[in-house]
Amino acid sequence: MSDDQLKTLGAEHGAYSVVTEREAERDRSITIDANEKEVVGHCYPLDSFTRRGGAVPDGKPERFEFLIHNRGSLSEWAARNLAIRYPKSEGNELRLYMSASDGFYAKTNDIFYIYTVAGSDRPHIGFIARPTWDGFWESPLLPEATDSSNPSDDIFDEVFQREIGGVARGSVFKTSRMQYPRNPQIALDALKRAGFRCEIDPSHATFRSAASGNQFVEAHHLIPMAVQNQFESSLDVTENIISLCPTCHKHIHFGTDETRVPYLEMLYARRMRDLAIRDIGVALDVLLRAYGTRLA
């Protein structure tokens, strides 16, 4: 994985490969390549795994714990034990075996990914459709998302909004996996506090959300998470999360300064005191610079 990919995932080490037809349809296992082995090795020594293919029994376990992501998700996972072993009596070929019951299965041309994060001694693994994976990294928003001075919620914002909907349905989600993690439960609490109305104009009507049963709105961090490294207190708090209709949300990010600066000034005035209580202090001109604009 590139440095930008690792940064976006909040990972220390990572690798990925394209699943072949043989792996998906016949072997039902992933042959771990050299880069992926290196990632595995940060959690499990490579001599931990048993050998088959006529090798003398060595008493080593056949199953090890991995954090398996739900198919297509980079944020929802569960700890499961999977079979991993050297299938031959000699050589370095290492295979990780699929398990449909654990949700770990692939289709031909899927992306298999594996990465580690600080503070965890288990690898994250999963499969995702190749067009979806490619779309993440080829998005024109990627350079903006990895630029700490840019406010864009990053290329996973749509995923994050879906995670909020999942929490509204009662699903259990881990904290988002981005460089500066965001908790969808906190975002949902902020939307509830706003009555699921657009905080720029409560008269803005959208549609009824199938997830929450309320009007559909999106969560937006007023002080962008991309500048978290400039603050000691977490920016992922309800006081910093604004409920917006999709149009106003996009307007805040991509609209002209003529209209979005007044929006930001209004939201800042409403939340300034609440943020100060959370020990989050920022001057208006500093906030506007975080959005690439400034006072007139």
GIHU-V705209 format. One record per pair of residues at least 12 apart in sequence whose C-alpha atoms are under 10 Angstrom apart, sorted by the first residue. I is the first residue (numbers start at 1). GAP is how many residues later the second one is. If there is no record, write none. Layout:
# GIHU-V705209
I&GAP  I&GAP
This chain:
# GIHU-V705209
1&12  1&13  1&14  1&15  1&16  1&34  1&112  1&113  1&114  2&12  2&13  3&143  4&133  4&138  4&139  4&141  4&142  4&143  5&131  5&132  5&137  5&141  5&173  5&174  6&109  6&110  6&111  6&172  6&173  7&139  7&170  7&171  7&172  7&173  8&129  8&134  8&137  8&138  8&146  8&147  8&148  8&169  8&170  8&171  8&172  8&173  9&65  9&66  9&106  9&107  9&108  9&147  9&167  9&168  9&169  9&170  9&171  9&172  10&105  10&106  10&107  10&108  10&166  10&167  10&168  10&169  10&170  10&171  11&103  11&104  11&105  11&106  11&107  11&113  11&166  11&167  11&168  12&27  12&30  12&103  12&104  12&105  12&106  13&22  13&23  13&25  13&26  13&27  13&29  13&101  13&102  13&103  13&104  13&105  13&110  14&21  14&22  14&24  14&25  14&26  14&99  14&100  14&101  14&102  14&103  14&109  14&110  14&111  15&18  15&19  15&20  15&21  15&22  15&23  15&24  15&25  15&97  15&98  15&99  15&100  15&101  15&110  16&16  16&17  16&19  16&20  16&95  16&96  16&97  16&98  16&99  16&109  16&110  16&111  17&13  17&14  17&15  17&16  17&18  17&19  17&92  17&93  17&94  17&95  17&96  17&97  17&110  17&113  18&12  18&89  18&90  18&91  18&92  18&93  18&94  18&95  18&109  18&110  18&111  18&112  19&12  19&87  19&88  19&89  19&90  19&91  19&92  19&93  19&94  19&108  19&110  19&111  20&86  20&87  20&88  20&89  20&90  20&91  21&85  21&86  21&87  21&88  21&89  22&86  23&72  23&74  23&75  23&83  23&84  23&85  23&86  24&74  24&81  24&82  24&83  24&84  24&85  24&86  25&81  25&82  25&83  27&68  27&70  27&71  28&67  28&68  28&69  28&70  28&71  28&72  28&77  28&78  28&79  29&54  29&55  29&65  29&66  29&67  29&68  29&69  29&70  29&75  29&76  29&77  30&54  30&64  30&65  30&66  30&67  30&68  30&75  30&76  30&82  31&53  31&55  31&56  31&62  31&63  31&64  31&65  31&66  32&52  32&60  32&61  32&62  32&63  32&64  32&80  33&59  33&60  33&61  33&62  34&58  34&59  34&60  35&79  36&76  36&77  36&78  36&79  37&56  37&57  37&77  39&75  39&76  39&77  39&84  39&85  40&26  40&74  40&75  40&76  40&82  40&83  40&84  41&82  42&73  42&74  42&79  42&80  42&81  43&23  43&73  43&77  43&78  43&79  43&80  44&20  44&21  44&77  44&78  44&79  46&39  46&40  46&46  46&48  47&13  47&38  47&39  48&12  48&13  48&14  48&16  48&36  48&37  49&12  49&13  49&14  49&15  49&34  49&35  49&36  49&37  49&45  50&12  50&13  50&33  50&34  50&35  50&36  50&37  50&38  50&39  50&44  51&33  51&34  51&35  51&36  51&37  51&38  51&39  51&40  51&43  52&33  52&34  52&35  52&36  52&37  52&38  53&33  53&34  53&35  53&36  53&37  54&33  54&34  54&35  54&36  55&31  55&32  55&33  55&34  55&35  56&33  60&25  61&22  61&23  61&24  62&19  62&20  62&21  62&22  62&23  62&24  63&17  63&18  63&19  63&20  63&21  63&22  63&33  63&34  64&16  64&17  64&18  64&19  64&20  64&21  64&32  64&58  65&13  65&14  65&15  65&16  65&17  65&18  65&19  65&56  65&57  65&58  65&59  66&12  66&13  66&14  66&15  66&16  66&48  66&55  66&56  66&57  66&58  66&59  66&60  67&12  67&13  67&14  67&15  67&47  67&48  67&49  67&53  67&54  67&55  67&56  67&57  67&58  67&59  68&12  68&13  68&14  68&34  68&35  68&36  68&46  68&54  68&55  68&56  68&57  68&58  68&59  69&33  69&34  69&35  69&44  69&55  69&56  69&57  69&58  69&59  70&32  70&33  70&34  70&35  70&55  70&56  70&57  70&58  71&32  71&33  71&34  71&35  71&55  71&56  71&57  71&58  72&38  72&39  72&54  72&55  72&56  72&57  72&58  72&60  72&61  73&53  73&54  73&55  73&86  73&90  74&39  74&50  74&51  74&52  74&53  74&54  74&82  74&85  74&102  74&103  74&104  75&84  75&85  75&88  75&98  75&99  75&100  75&101  75&102  75&103  76&87  76&95  76&96  76&97  76&98  76&99  76&100  76&101  77&26  77&47  77&48  77&49  77&95  77&96  77&97  78&24  78&25  78&46  78&95  78&96  79&23  79&43  79&44  79&45  80&19  80&22  80&23  80&24  81&18  81&21  82&14  82&15  82&16  82&17  82&20  82&22  83&12  83&13  83&14  83&15  83&16  84&12  84&13  84&14  85&12  103&23  103&24  104&21  104&22  104&23  105&21  105&22  106&20  106&21  106&22  106&23  107&20  107&21  107&22  107&23  108&21  108&22  109&18  109&19  109&20  109&21  109&22  110&16  110&17  110&18  110&19  110&20  110&21  110&22  110&23  111&15  111&16  111&17  111&18  111&19  111&20  111&21  111&22  111&23  112&13  112&14  112&15  112&16  112&17  112&18  113&12  113&13  113&14  113&15  113&20  114&12  114&13  117&60  135&20  136&18  136&19  136&20  137&18  138&17  139&16  140&15  141&12  141&13  141&14  142&12  142&13  142&14  143&12  144&82  145&81  146&33  146&80  147&79  147&80  148&76  148&77  148&78  148&79  148&80  148&81  148&82  148&142  149&75  149&77  149&78  149&140  149&141  149&142  149&143  150&74  150&75  150&76  150&77  150&103  150&139  150&140  150&141  150&142  151&70  151&71  151&72  151&73  151&74  151&75  151&76  151&101  151&102  151&136  151&137  151&138  151&139  151&140  151&141  152&68  152&69  152&72  152&73  152&74  152&98  152&100  152&101  152&102  152&138  152&139  153&67  153&68  153&71  153&72  153&73  153&100  154&24  154&25  154&70  154&71  154&72  155&23  156&20  156&21  156&22  157&21  157&61  157&62  157&63  158&60  159&17  160&15  160&16  160&17  160&18  160&22  160&23  160&24  160&27  160&58  160&59  161&23  161&26  161&27  161&56  161&57  161&58  161&59  162&22  162&49  162&56  163&12  163&13  163&20  163&21  163&22  163&24  163&25  164&19  164&20  164&21  164&22  164&23  164&24  164&25  164&27  164&47  164&48  164&54  164&55  165&19  165&20  165&23  165&44  165&45  165&46  165&47  165&51  165&53  166&18  166&19  166&22  166&45  166&46  167&17  167&18  167&19  167&20  167&21  167&44  167&45  168&16  168&17  168&20  168&21  168&41  168&42  168&43  168&44  168&45  169&41  169&42  169&43  169&44  170&41  170&42  172&12  172&13  173&12  178&47  179&46  179&47  179&49  180&45  180&46  180&47  180&48  180&49  180&54  180&55  180&56  181&44  181&47  181&53  181&54  181&55  182&39  182&43  182&52  182&53  182&54  182&55  183&53  183&54  184&35  184&52  185&53  186&33  186&50  186&51  186&52  186&53  186&55  187&31  187&32  187&33  187&34  187&49  187&50  187&51  187&52  187&53  187&54  187&55  187&56  188&24  188&30  188&31  188&50  188&53  188&55  189&30  189&48  189&49  189&52  190&29  190&30  190&47  190&48  190&49  190&50  190&51  190&52  190&53  191&25  191&26  191&27  191&28  191&29  191&47  191&50  191&51  191&52  191&53  192&20  192&22  192&51  193&45  193&46  193&49  193&50  194&23  194&47  194&48  194&49  194&50  195&19  195&20  195&22  195&48  196&16  196&18  196&19  196&20  196&21  196&22  196&23  196&47  196&48  196&49  197&17  197&18  197&19  197&20  197&21  197&45  197&46  197&47  197&48  198&17  198&18  198&19  198&20  198&21  198&44  198&45  198&46  198&47  198&48  198&49  198&50  198&51  199&18  199&43  199&44  199&45  199&46  199&49  199&64  199&67  199&68  199&71  200&42  200&43  200&44  200&45  200&48  200&49  200&63  200&64  200&66  200&67  201&43  201&44  201&47  201&62  202&41  202&42  202&43  204&13  204&40  204&41  204&42  204&43  204&44  205&12  205&40  206&39  206&40  206&41  207&38  215&30  216&27  216&28  216&29  216&30  217&25  217&26  217&27  217&28  217&29  217&30  217&31  217&32  218&23  218&24  218&25  218&26  218&27  218&28  218&29  218&30  218&31  219&19  219&21  219&22  219&23  219&24  219&25  219&26  219&27  219&30  220&20  220&21  220&22  220&23  220&24  220&25  220&29  220&32  221&14  221&15  221&16  221&17  221&18  221&19  221&20  221&21  221&22  222&13  222&14  222&17  222&18  222&19  222&20  222&21  222&30  222&42  222&45  222&46  222&49  222&65  222&69  223&12  223&13  223&17  223&18  223&19  223&45  223&52  223&57  223&59  223&63  223&64  223&65  223&67  223&68  224&12  224&16  224&17  224&63  224&66  224&67  225&15  226&64  227&60  227&63  231&48  231&49  231&50  231&51  232&47  232&48  233&45  233&46  233&47  233&48  234&44  234&45  234&46  235&40  235&43  235&45  237&38  237&41  238&36  238&37  239&32  239&33  239&34  239&35  239&36  239&37  239&38  239&39  239&41  240&27  240&28  240&31  240&32  240&34  240&35  240&38  240&40  241&30  242&25  242&29  248&12  248&15  251&12  252&12  252&39  253&38  253&39  254&37  256&37  257&31  257&34  257&35  257&36  257&37  257&38  257&39  258&38  260&28  260&31  260&33  261&27  261&30  261&32  261&33  261&34  261&35  262&33  264&20  264&23  264&24  264&27  265&19  265&20  265&22  265&23  265&30  268&14  268&15  268&16  268&19  268&20  269&15  272&12
